[in-house]
């Protein structure tokens, strides 16, 4: 059996600069060199060697739904929710109730919000 580890997330975005600004503002991700190619695709470091690749597709019609999302965990979800409020970023629980967090049956607390292209992001306290 092979062993795998998570490496990166790649998202098509209509405005790379807006996406970079959003992920830096919300998560503090640092931009790193795109070592794969000379292209307008930009990379962000997510920590622990994980990356977010933002691929420009200015004419793309990006279709999203909440069931297709990526999740990040933090050890201080309350502080992160305050950060979202400070940035005036709308968030909700899984059911879509505005400004509400959700506690799963297993006790994990989570919130959901969207990036500038409508991609859903979950942040939870499963650390």
Secondary structure, DSSP 8 states (H G I E B T S, - for coil): -------EEEEEES-HHHHHHHHHHHH--EEE---S-SSS-EEEEEETTEEEEEEE-TT------TTSEEEEE-S-HHHHHHHHHHTT---B-TT--BT--EE-TTS-EEEEEE-TT--EEEEE---
